[in-house]
Amino acid sequence: MCLIYCLCFFFLSLIFLIFSVFYLINNLVYIVEFLLFNFNSLNFFFVILFDWMSLMFMSFVLFISSMVIFYSEEYMGNDLNKNRFIMLVIMFVLSMMLLIISPNLISILLGWDGLGLVSYCLVIYYQNMKSFNAGMLTALSNRVGDVALLMAIAWMLNFGSWNFIFYLEMMKTDYNMQIIGYLVILAAMTKSAQIPFSSWLPAAMAAPTPVSALVHSSTLVTAGVYLLIRFSIVFNFHMMFLLLFISSMTMFMSGLGANFEFDLKKIIALSTLSQLGLMMSILALGGYKLAFFHLLIHAVFKALLFMCAGNIIHNFNDCQDIRFMGGLINQLPLTSTYFNICNLSLCGLPFMSGFYSKDLVVEFMSMSYVNIYIYMIYFMSIGLTVSYSFRLVYYSLSGNYNFLALNLLSENNLIILKSMSMLILFVVFSGSMFSWLMFSIPYFICLSSLMKMMAFIMIILGIWIGYEVSKFKISYSSLLLNNLTLFSFCSMMWNMPILSTLGINYYPIYLGGKYSMFDQGWFEYYGSKGINLLLKKSILIQILSLNHLKIYLLLLVFWLIFLMLNL
C-alpha cells in the first residue's frame, strides 16, 4: 500500500513541477470556481487558485511526502498499526494541499484546522504521558491561530466575500481592514512557532521520525509562512516592524538553544525554528519571493536531515542522546555522508543548495534599510547555526563510539537508503536550478568587500565555536545541581516551555480542584456521589467522636448560661 501511495505522489509532483515551470515562464494564473450548491438567490462556490507558486509548493510537498511514505515502509515496518499511520500522513498531506490552493479564507481554515487536528493525532501516536502533553500543547497553541483566522473571516464580511485574493490592494489602503493583516500575522506566528508560541515545536518531536521529517520540512510549520507570503501585499510599516522584531528574536533564541541541547531530534527541530525565523524576517523586509525560495530549498534538506537522524536513532535502539554517539562515520558511512551534506547545506556553505538561498537572503538584508540590531542578530544567528551543526557533527560522527559494546549498526535497509538517495540529489542541485528558474532578473547586490565576506567569516567562526562547544563535558547531575544557571535558561528556550504549560495552567487547575463542588452542583456533591461522605460525617458519628464532643459540650454550657441570664 505504501508503494502505491508513494508512486502516485511522486508522479503527481512531477506533473505539478512541469506545470509550475510552464505557468512561471508564461506568467499564468488560473482561478477555478465550482458551484457546490445554491440556496434561493445565494450561490456557494468552492474556489481553487493555480499559479506558479501554489503548483511549485504542491510539487515539493508531494515529492517529500512520497519519499517519507517510502521511508516509513521500512521505518514503521514492525508497527501493528502501520496502515493507520500511513492514512494519517496522507490526510495530513491532503490538508496541506487544500491550504495551498485556496484563495478563500473559509477553505484555508479547513486546511489549517485539518493540519492542526491530524498533527495532534500524529504527535500522540506513541501513547505515553510525554506524547499526550506534547500533543495537547501543540493543539492548544495552534488553536490561538485558528481563533485569529475565524476573527479575520468575520471581519471580511465587510467585503461581502471571503476570496481575499481579490481584496489585497483594498486591504492595504483601507485602515479599517488592516486588522485582517494583524490577525493573519498572529495566526502565522502560532503555526510557524514564533515567540511566544515556540515551545510546541520541540515538544512535537514526540511524534515518529517520518512525521517529523514531513512536519518540519514542508507542511505544518511552513503553512504560516506561506499564508504570510500570500498576504505580503497587505503589510504596512508597523506590521513589518512587528514581524521583523519577533522573527529575529526567534531566530537568535532557537540558534542559542540548539547549542545547549543533547537530544538529536530536538537540535534539528530548533534548527527548523531558526530557519522559520529567517524566512519570516526576510518576508518582513519585503522579499516574499526570496522567502518562498528559501522555504522550498530548506524543505528538502531538512526532510533528509530528519531521515538520517531517524536511521541513526533506529540503529541506537531508540536512543536520541548525542553524548552516546560517536565514530558513526566508520559504522554508518552513507547515512553520515548524507547527514554531513545536509548540515553543510543548512550552514550555507558555498555551492550547496542552502548557499543559493541563504547567502542571497543575507545580502538582501545587508542592502535593506535596517538598524545595527537587525544586522548583528542576523549574522550572530548564522554563526550559531553553523556552531550547533558542527557541534552535532563532532559529537555524533567523529571521535570514539560511546554506546553499548554489543551492537549491530548496519545500513542494510535498502528502502531507507533509496528514499534518502532520491532526496540527496535535490539537496545538492535544487539551489542553483530553482534560483535560475525563479529569478529571471538577478538581484543587484552592491556591498563593500567586508560586508560581502561577512557571511563567510561568520561561518568560519561558527565552525570554530562549534568545535570548542563540543569539547564541553556536561552531565545530567551538573544540570540538576545548577538548574537556575544561564545554561539552563538558554537550553530551556528562555523558559518558554514552563511559561506555556505550568505558568498558565497551575492556578486554574488548582482552583478547579477547590471549586469542583460548584461545577457539579450542591445536590450532586452531597447527593448521589456524596452518600458515603454523609455516612462518614453524619451528625451521630460526629457527636460520638471525641474531638467533636468537646465542642458540643462547650456549646451546651454557653446555651445554659444564656438561658439563665434571660431568666
VEXDREN-2710 file (C-alpha; in Angstrom, 1 decimal):
% VEXDREN-2710
k/r/px/py/pz
1/MET/0.0/0.0/0.0
2/CYS/2.9/2.4/0.9
3/LEU/4.5/1.9/-2.5
4/ILE/1.2/2.7/-4.4
5/TYR/0.7/6.0/-2.5
6/CYS/4.4/6.8/-2.9
7/LEU/4.3/6.3/-6.7
8/CYS/1.1/8.3/-7.0
9/PHE/2.5/11.2/-5.0
10/PHE/5.8/11.1/-6.9
11/PHE/4.2/11.3/-10.4
12/LEU/1.8/14.0/-9.3
13/SER/4.8/16.0/-8.0
14/LEU/6.5/15.7/-11.4
15/ILE/3.3/16.8/-13.2
16/PHE/2.9/19.8/-10.9
17/LEU/6.5/20.8/-11.3
18/ILE/6.2/20.8/-15.1
19/PHE/3.0/22.9/-14.9
20/SER/4.6/25.3/-12.4
21/VAL/7.5/26.0/-14.7
22/PHE/5.1/26.5/-17.6
23/TYR/3.0/28.9/-15.6
24/LEU/6.1/30.8/-14.4
25/ILE/7.5/31.2/-17.9
26/ASN/4.2/32.4/-19.4
27/ASN/3.1/34.3/-16.2
28/LEU/-0.3/32.5/-16.0
29/VAL/-2.8/32.4/-13.2
30/TYR/-6.0/30.3/-13.2
31/ILE/-8.8/30.7/-10.7
32/VAL/-11.3/27.8/-10.9
33/GLU/-14.8/28.0/-9.3
34/PHE/-17.0/25.1/-8.6
35/LEU/-20.7/25.7/-7.7
36/LEU/-21.3/23.5/-4.6
37/PHE/-25.0/24.3/-4.2
38/ASN/-27.4/27.3/-4.4
39/PHE/-30.0/28.3/-1.8
40/ASN/-32.6/30.7/-3.1
41/SER/-30.5/33.5/-4.6
42/LEU/-27.3/32.5/-2.8
43/ASN/-24.6/30.7/-4.7
44/PHE/-21.9/28.7/-2.7
45/PHE/-18.7/28.4/-4.7
46/PHE/-15.5/26.4/-4.0
47/VAL/-12.6/28.4/-5.4
48/ILE/-9.1/27.0/-6.4
49/LEU/-6.1/29.1/-7.3
50/PHE/-3.5/27.8/-9.7
51/ASP/-0.4/29.9/-10.2
52/TRP/3.4/29.0/-10.4
53/MET/3.8/29.4/-6.6
54/SER/1.0/27.1/-5.5
55/LEU/1.9/24.5/-8.1
56/MET/5.6/24.5/-7.2
57/PHE/4.9/24.3/-3.5
58/MET/2.5/21.4/-4.1
59/SER/5.1/19.7/-6.2
60/PHE/7.7/19.9/-3.3
61/VAL/5.2/18.8/-0.7
62/LEU/4.1/15.7/-2.8
63/PHE/7.7/14.8/-3.6
64/ILE/8.9/15.0/0.1
65/SER/5.8/13.2/1.3
66/SER/6.3/10.4/-1.3
67/MET/9.8/9.9/0.0
68/VAL/8.7/10.0/3.6
69/ILE/5.9/7.4/2.9
70/PHE/8.5/5.2/1.2
71/TYR/10.8/5.6/4.1
72/SER/8.0/4.7/6.6
73/GLU/7.6/1.4/4.8
74/GLU/10.8/0.2/6.5
75/TYR/11.0/2.5/9.5
76/MET/7.5/1.7/10.8
77/GLY/7.7/-1.9/9.5
78/ASN/7.2/-3.6/12.9
79/ASP/4.3/-1.3/13.9
80/LEU/1.0/-3.1/14.2
81/ASN/-0.9/0.0/13.1
82/LYS/1.2/0.9/10.1
83/ASN/-1.7/1.3/7.7
84/ARG/-3.4/3.7/10.1
85/PHE/-0.2/5.7/10.3
86/ILE/0.1/6.0/6.5
87/MET/-3.5/7.1/6.3
88/LEU/-2.9/9.8/8.9
89/VAL/0.1/11.0/6.9
90/ILE/-2.0/11.1/3.7
91/MET/-4.7/13.1/5.4
92/PHE/-2.0/15.5/6.6
93/VAL/-0.7/16.0/3.1
94/LEU/-4.2/16.5/1.7
95/SER/-5.0/19.2/4.3
96/MET/-1.8/21.0/3.3
97/MET/-2.9/20.7/-0.4
98/LEU/-6.2/22.3/0.4
99/LEU/-4.4/25.2/2.2
100/ILE/-2.0/25.8/-0.7
101/ILE/-4.6/26.1/-3.4
102/SER/-7.2/28.1/-1.5
103/PRO/-7.6/31.8/-2.3
104/ASN/-10.6/31.8/0.2
105/LEU/-10.3/32.2/3.9
106/ILE/-13.0/29.5/4.7
107/SER/-11.3/26.8/2.7
108/ILE/-7.9/27.9/4.2
109/LEU/-9.4/27.4/7.6
110/LEU/-10.5/23.9/6.7
111/GLY/-7.0/23.0/5.6
112/TRP/-5.5/24.9/8.5
113/ASP/-7.7/23.1/11.1
114/GLY/-7.1/19.8/9.3
115/LEU/-3.3/20.2/9.8
116/GLY/-3.9/21.0/13.5
117/LEU/-6.1/18.0/14.1
118/VAL/-4.1/15.4/12.2
119/SER/-0.8/16.7/13.7
120/TYR/-2.4/16.1/17.2
121/CYS/-3.2/12.5/16.2
122/LEU/0.4/12.0/14.9
123/VAL/2.1/13.6/17.9
124/ILE/0.2/11.3/20.3
125/TYR/0.8/8.2/18.0
126/TYR/3.2/6.7/20.6
127/GLN/0.9/6.7/23.5
128/ASN/2.6/7.8/26.8
129/MET/2.3/10.8/29.1
130/LYS/5.0/12.8/27.3
131/SER/3.3/12.4/24.0
132/PHE/-0.1/13.4/25.4
133/ASN/1.3/16.5/27.0
134/ALA/3.2/17.4/23.8
135/GLY/0.0/16.8/21.7
136/MET/-2.1/19.0/23.9
137/LEU/0.5/21.8/23.9
138/THR/0.6/21.6/20.0
139/ALA/-3.2/21.6/19.6
140/LEU/-3.9/24.4/22.1
141/SER/-1.1/26.6/20.8
142/ASN/-2.4/26.2/17.2
143/ARG/-6.0/27.0/18.5
144/VAL/-4.9/30.6/19.1
145/GLY/-4.1/30.9/15.4
146/ASP/-7.4/29.2/14.4
147/VAL/-9.3/31.8/16.5
148/ALA/-7.4/34.6/14.8
149/LEU/-8.4/33.2/11.4
150/LEU/-12.0/32.9/12.5
151/MET/-12.0/36.6/13.5
152/ALA/-10.4/37.5/10.2
153/ILE/-13.2/35.6/8.4
154/ALA/-15.8/37.5/10.5
155/TRP/-14.1/40.8/9.7
156/MET/-14.1/40.0/5.9
157/LEU/-17.9/40.1/5.9
158/ASN/-17.4/43.8/5.3
159/PHE/-16.3/42.9/1.8
160/GLY/-19.2/40.6/1.1
161/SER/-16.8/37.8/0.0
162/TRP/-14.1/35.6/1.6
163/ASN/-12.0/35.4/-1.5
164/PHE/-9.2/37.5/0.0
165/ILE/-7.0/37.3/-3.2
166/PHE/-9.3/39.9/-4.9
167/TYR/-9.2/42.4/-2.0
168/LEU/-5.5/42.6/-1.1
169/GLU/-4.9/46.0/-2.6
170/MET/-8.1/47.4/-1.0
171/MET/-6.9/46.0/2.4
172/LYS/-3.7/47.9/2.1
173/THR/-5.4/51.3/1.6
174/ASP/-8.4/50.8/3.9
175/TYR/-7.3/51.4/7.5
176/ASN/-10.3/49.6/9.0
177/MET/-9.5/46.4/7.1
178/GLN/-5.8/46.3/8.2
179/ILE/-6.9/44.5/11.3
180/ILE/-7.1/41.4/9.0
181/GLY/-3.4/41.8/8.4
182/TYR/-2.7/41.7/12.1
183/LEU/-4.9/38.7/12.7
184/VAL/-3.2/36.8/9.8
185/ILE/0.2/37.6/11.3
186/LEU/-1.0/36.2/14.7
187/ALA/-2.3/33.1/13.0
188/ALA/1.0/32.6/11.1
189/MET/3.0/33.2/14.3
190/THR/1.3/30.3/16.1
191/LYS/1.5/27.9/13.2
192/SER/5.2/28.8/12.4
193/ALA/6.0/28.8/16.2
194/GLN/7.4/32.3/16.6
195/ILE/7.9/33.8/20.0
196/PRO/5.9/33.4/22.3
197/PHE/4.4/30.3/20.8
198/SER/7.7/28.5/20.2
199/SER/7.6/25.8/22.9
200/TRP/5.2/23.4/21.0
201/LEU/7.7/22.9/18.1
202/PRO/10.4/21.0/20.0
203/ALA/7.7/19.2/22.1
204/ALA/6.2/17.9/18.8
205/MET/9.3/15.7/18.5
206/ALA/7.3/13.1/20.4
207/ALA/5.9/12.1/17.0
208/PRO/7.5/9.3/14.9
209/THR/10.6/10.5/12.9
210/PRO/8.9/10.2/9.5
211/VAL/6.2/12.6/10.8
212/SER/8.9/15.0/12.0
213/ALA/10.6/14.8/8.5
214/LEU/7.3/15.8/6.9
215/VAL/6.0/18.3/9.5
216/HIS/9.3/20.3/9.9
217/SER/10.1/20.5/6.2
218/SER/7.2/21.3/4.0
219/THR/3.8/21.1/5.8
220/LEU/2.7/22.2/9.2
221/VAL/5.3/24.8/10.2
222/THR/5.6/26.3/6.7
223/ALA/1.8/26.9/6.5
224/GLY/2.2/30.1/8.4
225/VAL/5.0/31.4/6.2
226/TYR/3.0/30.5/3.1
227/LEU/-0.1/32.4/4.3
228/LEU/2.1/35.4/5.0
229/ILE/3.6/35.2/1.5
230/ARG/0.0/35.4/0.1
231/PHE/-0.8/38.3/2.3
232/SER/2.5/40.1/1.9
233/ILE/0.9/42.9/-0.2
234/VAL/-1.2/44.0/2.8
235/PHE/1.7/44.7/5.2
236/ASN/2.2/48.3/6.3
237/PHE/5.3/49.6/8.2
238/HIS/4.0/48.7/11.7
239/MET/3.2/45.1/10.7
240/MET/6.6/44.6/9.1
241/PHE/8.4/46.1/12.1
242/LEU/6.5/43.8/14.5
243/LEU/7.1/40.7/12.3
244/LEU/10.8/41.6/11.8
245/PHE/11.5/42.1/15.6
246/ILE/9.7/38.9/16.7
247/SER/11.2/36.7/13.9
248/SER/14.7/37.9/14.5
249/MET/14.4/37.2/18.3
250/THR/13.0/33.7/17.4
251/MET/16.0/33.1/15.1
252/PHE/18.5/34.0/17.7
253/MET/16.8/32.2/20.6
254/SER/16.5/28.9/18.8
255/GLY/20.1/29.0/17.5
256/LEU/21.3/29.7/21.0
257/GLY/19.1/26.9/22.5
258/ALA/20.3/24.3/20.0
259/ASN/23.9/24.8/21.1
260/PHE/22.9/23.6/24.6
261/GLU/20.6/20.7/23.6
262/PHE/21.6/17.0/23.7
263/ASP/18.6/15.4/22.0
264/LEU/19.3/14.8/18.4
265/LYS/15.8/15.4/17.1
266/LYS/15.3/18.5/19.3
267/ILE/18.5/20.0/17.8
268/ILE/17.1/19.6/14.3
269/ALA/13.7/20.9/15.5
270/LEU/15.4/24.1/16.9
271/SER/17.2/24.4/13.6
272/THR/13.8/24.4/11.8
273/LEU/12.6/27.1/14.2
274/SER/15.7/29.2/13.4
275/GLN/15.1/28.9/9.6
276/LEU/11.4/29.8/10.1
277/GLY/12.6/33.0/11.8
278/LEU/14.9/33.7/8.9
279/MET/12.0/33.2/6.4
280/MET/9.7/35.4/8.4
281/SER/12.3/38.2/8.8
282/ILE/13.1/38.3/5.1
283/LEU/9.4/38.4/4.4
284/ALA/9.1/41.4/6.8
285/LEU/11.8/43.1/4.8
286/GLY/9.8/42.8/1.6
287/GLY/11.4/39.8/-0.1
288/TYR/8.4/37.5/-0.4
289/LYS/9.9/35.6/-3.5
290/LEU/13.2/35.1/-1.6
291/ALA/11.3/33.8/1.5
292/PHE/9.4/31.3/-0.8
293/PHE/12.7/30.3/-2.4
294/HIS/14.3/29.6/1.0
295/LEU/11.2/27.8/2.1
296/LEU/11.5/25.3/-0.8
297/ILE/15.2/24.7/-0.5
298/HIS/15.0/24.3/3.3
299/ALA/12.2/21.8/2.9
300/VAL/14.3/19.3/1.0
301/PHE/17.5/19.3/3.2
302/LYS/15.5/19.4/6.5
303/ALA/13.4/16.3/5.4
304/LEU/16.6/14.4/4.6
305/LEU/18.3/15.6/7.9
306/PHE/15.4/14.0/9.9
307/MET/15.6/10.8/7.8
308/CYS/19.3/10.5/8.6
309/ALA/18.6/11.2/12.3
310/GLY/15.8/8.5/12.2
311/ASN/18.2/5.9/10.8
312/ILE/20.8/6.7/13.4
313/ILE/18.2/6.5/16.2
314/HIS/16.9/3.2/14.9
315/ASN/20.4/1.7/15.0
316/PHE/21.0/3.0/18.5
317/ASN/17.9/1.2/19.9
318/ASP/15.9/4.4/20.0
319/CYS/18.5/6.4/21.9
320/GLN/18.5/10.1/20.9
321/ASP/21.2/11.5/23.2
322/ILE/24.1/12.6/21.1
323/ARG/26.6/12.0/24.0
324/PHE/26.2/8.3/23.4
325/MET/27.0/8.6/19.8
326/GLY/30.4/9.0/18.2
327/GLY/32.5/7.5/15.4
328/LEU/29.4/6.9/13.2
329/ILE/31.4/7.7/10.1
330/ASN/33.0/4.3/10.4
331/GLN/29.8/2.4/11.2
332/LEU/27.2/4.2/9.0
333/PRO/29.2/5.8/6.2
334/LEU/26.4/6.6/3.7
335/THR/24.0/8.0/6.4
336/SER/26.9/10.0/7.8
337/THR/27.7/11.4/4.4
338/TYR/24.1/12.5/3.7
339/PHE/23.9/13.9/7.2
340/ASN/27.1/16.0/6.6
341/ILE/25.9/17.2/3.2
342/CYS/22.6/18.4/4.7
343/ASN/24.4/20.1/7.6
344/LEU/26.7/21.9/5.2
345/SER/23.7/23.0/3.1
346/LEU/21.9/24.2/6.3
347/CYS/25.0/26.3/7.2
348/GLY/25.0/27.9/3.7
349/LEU/28.5/26.7/2.7
350/PRO/29.3/27.8/-0.8
351/PHE/27.7/25.9/-3.7
352/MET/25.4/23.6/-1.6
353/SER/21.7/24.3/-2.3
354/GLY/21.3/26.2/1.0
355/PHE/24.0/28.7/-0.1
356/TYR/22.0/29.9/-3.0
357/SER/19.0/30.9/-0.8
358/LYS/20.7/31.8/2.5
359/ASP/23.5/33.9/1.0
360/LEU/21.1/35.9/-1.1
361/VAL/18.8/36.4/2.0
362/VAL/21.7/37.8/4.0
363/GLU/22.9/40.1/1.2
364/PHE/19.3/41.3/0.6
365/MET/19.2/42.1/4.3
366/SER/22.5/43.9/4.1
367/MET/21.2/46.0/1.2
368/SER/18.0/46.9/3.1
369/TYR/17.5/49.9/5.4
370/VAL/17.9/48.1/8.7
371/ASN/19.5/49.2/12.0
372/ILE/22.6/47.7/13.6
373/TYR/20.5/45.4/15.9
374/ILE/18.9/43.5/13.0
375/TYR/22.2/43.4/11.1
376/MET/24.1/42.0/14.1
377/ILE/21.4/39.5/15.1
378/TYR/21.3/38.1/11.6
379/PHE/25.0/37.4/11.5
380/MET/25.0/36.1/15.0
381/SER/22.2/33.7/14.1
382/ILE/24.2/32.5/11.1
383/GLY/27.2/31.9/13.3
384/LEU/25.0/30.0/15.8
385/THR/23.5/27.8/13.1
386/VAL/27.0/26.7/11.9
387/SER/28.0/26.3/15.6
388/TYR/25.3/23.8/16.5
389/SER/25.6/22.0/13.2
390/PHE/29.3/21.4/13.6
391/ARG/28.8/20.6/17.4
392/LEU/26.4/17.9/16.3
393/VAL/28.9/16.6/13.7
394/TYR/31.7/16.4/16.3
395/TYR/29.6/14.7/18.9
396/SER/28.0/12.1/16.6
397/LEU/30.1/11.4/13.6
398/SER/33.7/11.8/14.8
399/GLY/35.6/10.7/18.0
400/ASN/35.0/7.4/19.8
401/TYR/32.0/5.1/19.8
402/ASN/30.2/5.7/23.2
403/PHE/27.3/3.3/23.2
404/LEU/26.9/-0.4/24.1
405/ALA/29.8/-2.7/23.3
406/LEU/27.3/-5.3/21.9
407/ASN/25.7/-3.5/18.9
408/LEU/24.6/-4.1/15.4
409/LEU/25.0/-0.9/13.3
410/SER/24.1/-1.6/9.8
411/GLU/22.8/0.1/6.6
412/ASN/21.2/-3.0/5.0
413/ASN/17.7/-1.4/5.0
414/LEU/17.6/-0.6/1.3
415/ILE/14.2/1.2/1.3
416/ILE/15.5/3.8/3.8
417/LEU/18.7/4.3/1.7
418/LYS/16.7/4.6/-1.6
419/SER/14.4/7.2/-0.2
420/MET/17.3/9.2/1.2
421/SER/19.3/8.9/-2.1
422/MET/16.4/10.4/-4.1
423/LEU/16.4/13.4/-1.8
424/ILE/20.2/14.0/-1.8
425/LEU/20.1/14.8/-5.5
426/PHE/17.7/17.7/-4.7
427/VAL/19.8/18.8/-1.7
428/VAL/22.8/19.2/-4.0
429/PHE/21.3/20.6/-7.2
430/SER/18.0/22.3/-6.3
431/GLY/19.5/25.6/-5.1
432/SER/21.1/26.6/-8.4
433/MET/18.3/25.1/-10.5
434/PHE/15.5/26.9/-8.8
435/SER/17.5/30.2/-8.5
436/TRP/17.7/30.2/-12.3
437/LEU/14.0/29.4/-12.6
438/MET/12.5/31.8/-10.1
439/PHE/14.8/34.8/-10.5
440/SER/14.9/35.6/-14.3
441/ILE/16.1/39.1/-13.4
442/PRO/19.1/38.7/-11.0
443/TYR/19.3/40.7/-7.7
444/PHE/21.6/43.7/-7.9
445/ILE/23.9/43.5/-4.8
446/CYS/26.3/46.3/-4.2
447/LEU/28.3/45.8/-0.9
448/SER/31.7/46.5/0.4
449/SER/34.2/43.6/0.4
450/LEU/34.0/43.3/4.2
451/MET/30.1/43.1/4.2
452/LYS/30.3/40.7/1.3
453/MET/32.6/38.4/3.2
454/MET/30.8/38.8/6.5
455/ALA/28.7/35.7/6.0
456/PHE/31.8/33.6/5.2
457/ILE/33.6/35.0/8.2
458/MET/30.6/34.0/10.5
459/ILE/30.6/30.5/9.0
460/ILE/34.3/30.0/9.8
461/LEU/33.8/31.5/13.3
462/GLY/30.8/29.2/13.9
463/ILE/32.8/26.1/12.9
464/TRP/35.5/27.0/15.5
465/ILE/32.9/27.8/18.2
466/GLY/31.1/24.5/17.4
467/TYR/34.3/22.6/17.9
468/GLU/35.0/24.3/21.2
469/VAL/31.5/23.8/22.5
470/SER/31.6/20.1/21.5
471/LYS/34.5/19.6/24.0
472/PHE/32.4/20.6/27.0
473/LYS/31.5/17.5/29.1
474/ILE/28.2/18.3/30.7
475/SER/26.3/15.6/32.7
476/TYR/22.7/15.5/33.9
477/SER/23.9/15.7/37.6
478/SER/25.5/19.1/36.9
479/LEU/22.3/20.3/35.2
480/LEU/20.2/19.3/38.2
481/LEU/22.6/21.0/40.6
482/ASN/22.6/24.2/38.7
483/ASN/19.2/24.3/37.2
484/LEU/18.8/28.1/37.6
485/THR/22.0/28.9/35.7
486/LEU/22.4/30.6/32.3
487/PHE/23.0/27.2/30.7
488/SER/19.5/26.0/31.9
489/PHE/17.9/29.3/30.8
490/CYS/19.3/29.0/27.2
491/SER/18.7/25.3/26.8
492/MET/15.0/25.7/28.0
493/MET/14.3/28.3/25.2
494/TRP/14.3/31.2/27.6
495/ASN/11.9/29.3/29.9
496/MET/9.2/29.3/27.3
497/PRO/8.0/25.7/27.9
498/ILE/7.4/26.5/31.5
499/LEU/5.5/29.7/30.7
500/SER/3.4/27.8/28.1
501/THR/2.4/24.9/30.4
502/LEU/2.7/25.2/34.2
503/GLY/2.9/29.0/34.1
504/ILE/-0.6/29.2/32.6
505/ASN/-2.2/26.1/33.9
506/TYR/-1.2/25.9/37.6
507/TYR/-3.7/28.3/39.2
508/PRO/-6.7/27.4/37.0
509/ILE/-6.2/23.7/37.7
510/TYR/-5.6/24.4/41.5
511/LEU/-8.8/26.5/41.7
512/GLY/-10.7/24.0/39.6
513/GLY/-9.9/21.3/42.2
514/LYS/-11.0/23.6/45.0
515/TYR/-14.3/24.7/43.4
516/SER/-15.3/21.4/41.8
517/MET/-18.4/21.3/44.0
518/PHE/-19.7/24.5/42.3
519/ASP/-19.3/22.9/38.9
520/GLN/-21.0/19.7/40.0
521/GLY/-23.8/21.4/42.0
522/TRP/-24.5/21.1/45.6
523/PHE/-27.2/18.3/45.2
524/GLU/-24.7/16.2/43.2
525/TYR/-21.9/16.8/45.7
526/TYR/-24.0/16.0/48.8
527/GLY/-26.5/13.7/46.9
528/SER/-25.8/10.6/44.7
529/LYS/-22.0/11.0/44.8
530/GLY/-21.8/12.2/48.4
531/ILE/-23.7/9.4/50.2
532/ASN/-20.5/7.9/51.5
533/LEU/-19.4/11.3/52.6
534/LEU/-22.7/11.9/54.5
535/LEU/-22.4/8.4/56.2
536/LYS/-18.9/9.2/57.3
537/LYS/-19.7/12.7/58.5
538/SER/-23.2/12.1/59.9
539/ILE/-24.2/14.1/63.0
540/LEU/-24.4/11.0/65.2
541/ILE/-20.9/9.9/64.3
542/GLN/-19.6/13.4/64.7
543/ILE/-21.2/13.7/68.2
544/LEU/-19.8/10.4/69.3
545/SER/-16.3/11.3/68.1
546/LEU/-14.2/12.7/71.0
547/ASN/-13.0/15.8/69.2
548/HIS/-16.4/17.0/68.3
549/LEU/-17.9/16.0/71.7
550/LYS/-15.9/18.7/73.4
551/ILE/-17.1/21.3/71.0
552/TYR/-20.8/20.3/71.6
553/LEU/-20.4/20.3/75.4
554/LEU/-18.9/23.8/75.2
555/LEU/-21.9/24.9/73.1
556/LEU/-24.3/23.3/75.6
557/VAL/-22.7/25.2/78.5
558/PHE/-22.9/28.5/76.6
559/TRP/-26.6/27.8/75.8
560/LEU/-27.4/27.1/79.5
561/ILE/-25.6/30.3/80.6
562/PHE/-27.7/32.2/78.0
563/LEU/-30.9/30.8/79.4
564/MET/-30.1/31.6/83.0
565/LEU/-29.3/35.2/82.1
566/ASN/-32.6/35.5/80.3
567/LEU/-34.5/34.2/83.4
END
